[in-house]
Amino acid sequence: MEMTTELKTLTVQRKKDGLVGIIGRAISIMIGGTLTLFGAVLFITIIGILPGIGVMMIGFAMLAAGISNTQTVQCPHCKKRMNVQKDSEDFKCVRCEKAVVLRWNK
């Protein structure tokens, strides 16, 4: 018994980042970097190890949020909305587990 997987192509209009989005990402990167460095300094001290770990984790999360460049797309198979990296070539839906090829319009 052979299974064939239907591979669909989804054409996506690439959304441009607005001024608010660019500023928000820049602020997130700056605050995340500052918190990461502050957490590292706390971590070096014996007393501040536990708070330092927490501050560093928050800083890493803010850095990741500022650096990520994602856009929401909808799976053509099951209509699940999910975030994918902009300019990625394909994705696998987390709900139906089918592969979808992306074609970006700029």
C-alpha positions, 0 to 999 in steps of 0.5 A: 500500500503506497501513500501519496502526499499531496503537495500544495503551493501557497502564494503569500503576499510578503507584509512589510514591517511598519514603522511601529513594528520596526521601532518595537523590534529595536526596543525589544532587542535593546531591552533584551540585550540589556537584561541578558547582560545584567543577568550575566553580571548577577549570575557571576555573583554568588548571591545573584545566581538564581535571579540572574538566571531568571533575568537572563531567560527574560532577556533571551526571550525578548531578544528572540522576539525582536530578532524573529521575522515571522508572518502568519499564513493559513494551511490550505489543507486544514485552515490552521493559522500559524507563524512562519519565517518570512522568505522560508520555502516551505512549512509543515502544518502542526495540525494536519502534518502536511507539507506546504510549499510557499511562494512569496510575492514581494 
